[in-house]
Amino acid sequence: MSDRQVNEVITQLAGLGITLEIDGESIWATPKSAITDDARQLIRHHKSALIGVLRAGNEIRILANAFYNHLSGEAKRTNCCYARAGRYCTEGQRLKDAYYLAVMQSNSHIH
């Protein structure tokens, strides 16, 4: 199953009001009240592919948070980064590059 197809499954579930999260090799679907037998079967049938795509999304979220936290925390206190001007300290540039690389890799799997 391609990442595009997995994203379609996630979109279909989201249309039912279902949100997916992963914890190791487990998938948590919420809210329980929205989970129909068909939705449960869809999740089980595509579990490994869903975990792969969700794990990639978690990595991007973690990297985005690290970059944002640097810009709004340490970088703000020391004025070592100024995003509007494209000026970043070594750590800010490393975090920015890691985030952008993860996004680019994720997008390349979708097309």
N, C-alpha and C positions, 0 to 999 in steps of 0.2 A: 504494500500500500504506500503510495507516495505521500509526502508531507502535505501536498495540496489536498488530497483526499481526506487525510486526517484532519486538516483544518476545516474541511467541509463538515465532518462529523462533529467537531467541536462547535462550529457555527450552528448546526442543526440542534445540538443539545442546548446551546445558549438561547436559541429561539424558544425552547421549552422552559426557559428560566433556570437551566441547570448550569452550575459552575463546577469546573473540575480543578482539583489540586492533586499533587502527588506527594507522597511521603515514602521515600525509598522505592519499593516496587509495588506500592499500593496506590490506588486511585480513590480519592474521596470526592463524591458528588453531592452537592448541596443545592437547594434544600431537599431534604428527603421527601417532602410532600410533592415535589415536582417529578420525582423519578417513577416513570411508568415501567411496566415489564419490558416494553419495547426498548426504552432508553437503557435499562439495565443490560439487556441482551446486546445492544449496540456497543456499550462500554466494554463488556466482557469480550466480545468478538474482536475488538480492536485495541485491547488493553496494551500490548507491548508497543504498538505504534503510537498510541496516545501518550504513553509514558515518555517516549523519545522526544516527541514534540513539546510536551509540557516541561520536560527537563531543560530543553534548550531555552524555552521562554523564561524559566526560573533563573537561568544563568544570565540572561540579558537583564532581567529585573535586578538581580544582585549587583551586576556591574554598573547599571544606571544609578542605583542607590549609592554605591561607593563613590562614583564620580560626583554626584550631586552633593553628598555629604562632605566631600573634600572641598568643593567650591563654596558651600555655604558654611563650612566650619573653619578648618585650618586655613584655607586659602583666603577666606574673608578676614580672619583675624590678622594674618600676616601680609595681606595684599600681594600674595605671590602669583595669583592667577587673575586674569581679567578676560572672561570669555567673550565679551562683545568685541574686544580687539584681537581675539585669537592668541592671547598671551597666556601661557601656562608654565608653571614650574615643572620640574622633572616628574614629580609624582602626579600632578594634574594631567600632564601629557600622556603618561603611562596609562592612567585610568581612562582617559578619553579614547586613546587608541584601542585599548582592550574592549571597551564598550562598542565602539564603531565596528571593530572587526567581528564581534559576535553578532551584531545586527546584520552586517553584510553577509556573513556565512548563513545566517538564518534565512535571509531573503533569497539567497541563491538556491536554497533547497525548495523554496515555494514555487519557483518558476520552472 
